[in-house]
Amino acid sequence: MWNERYGTSEYVYGTEPNTFLVAHAKDLAGPVLSLAEGEGRNGVYLATLGLEVHGVDGSSVGLAKAQDLARARGVSIRTEVADLGSFVPEEDHYGSVISIWAHLPGALRARLYPHVVRSLRPGGVLLLEAYTEAQLARDTGGPKDLDMLMSEDKIRRELPGLEPILLRELEREVDEGPHHAGIGSVVQFIGRRIE
């Protein structure tokens, strides 16, 4: 599905980074692991700030566009085609992990998230933005599957190894291409590895 969605010359979610990421980029340290990097807009932005970026995604088409965007912006990022259902990141390696709209089934999150926490160096941070369950009532983006939508409670339960620095649900204007446009119900989280 994602190869098909990204199989156009246009950047489906635009080329500008996620605004929550931009607002908190100063809190991130490299290297950065970007989950579900897609067409590269977030990883390339972080690379322009001088951070080393490793972007993983299941779509080879999306990551090829990410490399094109990196070249156009005069930076480099490392990309890896990976199934997040089996991906295991290197332990104690990353200064930060970002997860922007990486909506995954609960069973997959249960397998992946402990690996993500262990991939952070002690004191490293995870920055996450996702649509909440309230987004089901909206037609402005996100999956139409309750299990794949997030909430403060799910984050607290599924990421117990992280100390919340910021955790909130809110409604905000999202303007990231035709698939993410309009008022969205979102959860925003920054958590620090506490061990």
C-alpha positions as CSV (number, residue, x, y, z in Angstrom):
1,M,0.0,0.0,0.0
2,W,2.7,2.5,0.9
3,N,4.8,1.9,-2.2
4,E,1.6,2.6,-4.2
5,R,0.8,5.8,-2.1
6,Y,4.4,7.1,-2.5
7,G,4.6,6.2,-6.2
8,T,4.0,9.7,-7.5
9,S,6.4,12.6,-8.2
10,E,4.6,14.6,-5.5
11,Y,5.6,14.3,-1.9
12,V,2.3,12.9,-0.4
13,Y,2.8,14.6,3.0
14,G,4.8,17.5,1.7
15,T,8.5,18.2,2.2
16,E,8.3,20.4,5.3
17,P,8.8,18.7,8.7
18,N,6.1,18.0,11.3
19,T,5.6,21.1,13.4
20,F,5.7,19.3,16.7
21,L,9.1,17.9,15.8
22,V,10.3,21.4,14.8
23,A,9.1,22.9,18.1
24,H,11.1,20.3,20.1
25,A,14.1,19.6,17.8
26,K,16.4,21.3,20.2
27,D,15.6,18.6,22.7
28,L,17.0,15.9,20.4
29,A,20.5,14.4,20.3
30,G,22.0,12.2,17.6
31,P,22.1,9.7,16.3
32,V,18.3,9.8,15.6
33,L,16.2,6.8,14.7
34,S,13.1,7.8,12.7
35,L,10.4,5.1,12.6
36,A,8.2,5.1,9.5
37,E,10.3,7.8,7.9
38,G,8.3,7.7,4.6
39,E,9.5,10.3,2.1
40,G,12.1,11.8,4.3
41,R,10.7,15.2,5.4
42,N,11.4,14.7,9.1
43,G,14.7,13.0,8.8
44,V,16.1,15.4,6.3
45,Y,15.0,18.3,8.4
46,L,17.0,16.9,11.4
47,A,20.0,16.3,9.1
48,T,19.9,20.0,8.2
49,L,20.4,20.7,11.9
50,G,23.5,18.6,11.9
51,L,22.0,15.4,13.4
52,E,22.9,12.0,12.2
53,V,19.7,10.3,11.1
54,H,18.7,6.6,10.5
55,G,15.3,6.5,8.8
56,V,13.5,3.1,8.6
57,D,10.3,2.4,6.6
58,G,8.6,-0.5,4.9
59,S,8.4,1.4,1.6
60,S,11.4,1.4,-0.7
61,V,9.7,3.9,-2.9
62,G,9.2,6.4,0.0
63,L,12.9,6.0,1.1
64,A,14.1,6.5,-2.4
65,K,12.3,9.9,-2.4
66,A,13.8,10.6,1.0
67,Q,17.3,10.2,-0.5
68,D,16.3,12.5,-3.3
69,L,15.1,15.1,-0.8
70,A,18.3,14.8,1.2
71,R,20.4,15.4,-1.9
72,A,18.2,18.4,-2.9
73,R,18.8,19.9,0.6
74,G,22.5,19.2,0.6
75,V,22.5,16.6,3.5
76,S,22.7,12.9,3.9
77,I,20.6,10.4,5.9
78,R,20.9,6.7,6.3
79,T,17.8,4.8,5.2
80,E,16.8,1.2,5.7
81,V,13.8,-0.7,4.3
82,A,12.5,-2.5,7.3
83,D,9.3,-4.3,8.4
84,L,8.6,-2.7,11.8
85,G,6.9,-6.0,12.7
86,S,10.4,-7.6,12.9
87,F,12.8,-4.7,13.1
88,V,15.2,-4.7,16.1
89,P,17.2,-1.5,16.5
90,E,20.7,-1.5,18.0
91,E,20.6,-1.3,21.8
92,D,22.0,1.7,23.7
93,H,22.8,3.5,20.5
94,Y,20.5,6.4,19.7
95,G,20.3,9.8,21.4
96,S,16.7,10.1,20.2
97,V,14.0,8.2,18.4
98,I,11.1,9.9,16.6
99,S,7.8,8.4,15.7
100,I,5.6,10.8,13.7
101,W,2.3,9.3,12.6
102,A,3.8,5.8,12.9
103,H,0.4,4.1,13.5
104,L,0.9,0.4,14.3
105,P,-1.3,-2.4,15.5
106,G,-1.2,-3.0,19.2
107,A,0.4,-6.4,18.9
108,L,3.2,-4.9,16.8
109,R,3.7,-2.0,19.3
110,A,3.9,-4.5,22.1
111,R,6.8,-6.2,20.3
112,L,8.5,-3.1,18.9
113,Y,8.3,-0.5,21.8
114,P,10.5,-2.4,24.3
115,H,13.2,-2.6,21.6
116,V,12.8,1.1,20.9
117,V,13.3,2.0,24.6
118,R,16.4,-0.2,24.8
119,S,17.7,1.3,21.6
120,L,18.0,4.7,23.4
121,R,21.1,5.5,25.4
122,P,20.3,6.3,29.0
123,G,18.9,9.8,29.1
124,G,17.9,9.5,25.4
125,V,14.4,10.7,24.4
126,L,11.5,9.4,22.3
127,L,9.4,12.1,20.5
128,L,6.0,10.8,19.3
129,E,3.0,12.4,17.6
130,A,0.0,10.3,16.6
131,Y,-3.7,10.6,16.1
132,T,-5.9,9.7,19.0
133,E,-9.0,7.5,19.2
134,A,-11.1,10.7,18.9
135,Q,-9.7,11.0,15.3
136,L,-12.1,8.3,14.2
137,A,-14.8,10.8,14.1
138,R,-12.8,13.1,11.7
139,D,-11.9,12.8,8.0
140,T,-8.6,14.7,8.3
141,G,-6.1,11.8,8.4
142,G,-5.0,8.7,10.3
143,P,-6.1,5.1,10.2
144,K,-9.8,4.1,10.6
145,D,-8.8,1.4,13.1
146,L,-9.2,2.0,16.9
147,D,-6.4,-0.4,17.7
148,M,-3.9,1.7,15.6
149,L,-4.8,5.0,17.2
150,M,-3.1,6.2,20.3
151,S,-3.9,7.8,23.7
152,E,-2.2,9.1,26.8
153,D,-3.2,5.8,28.5
154,K,-1.8,3.6,25.8
155,I,1.5,5.5,25.9
156,R,1.8,5.2,29.7
157,R,1.0,1.5,29.5
158,E,3.2,0.7,26.4
159,L,6.2,2.8,27.2
160,P,6.8,2.3,30.9
161,G,10.6,2.6,30.6
162,L,10.3,6.3,29.6
163,E,9.8,9.2,32.0
164,P,7.2,11.6,30.5
165,I,8.6,15.1,29.9
166,L,5.6,16.1,27.9
167,L,2.4,14.0,27.4
168,R,-0.8,15.6,26.2
169,E,-3.9,15.1,24.0
170,L,-5.1,18.1,22.0
171,E,-6.8,19.2,18.8
172,R,-4.6,21.1,16.4
173,E,-4.5,22.1,12.7
174,V,-2.5,19.7,10.7
175,D,-1.3,20.8,7.2
176,E,0.8,18.0,5.8
177,G,-0.5,17.2,2.3
178,P,-3.9,15.9,1.3
179,H,-3.9,12.9,3.7
180,H,-3.2,15.0,6.8
181,A,-5.2,18.2,6.4
182,G,-7.5,20.0,8.9
183,I,-8.2,19.8,12.6
184,G,-6.8,16.6,14.1
185,S,-7.1,14.9,17.5
186,V,-3.6,14.1,18.4
187,V,-1.4,12.9,21.3
188,Q,2.1,14.4,21.7
189,F,4.7,12.7,23.8
190,I,8.4,13.2,24.7
191,G,9.8,10.6,27.1
192,R,13.3,10.1,28.5
193,R,14.9,6.7,29.1
194,I,15.2,6.5,32.9
195,E,17.7,3.7,33.3
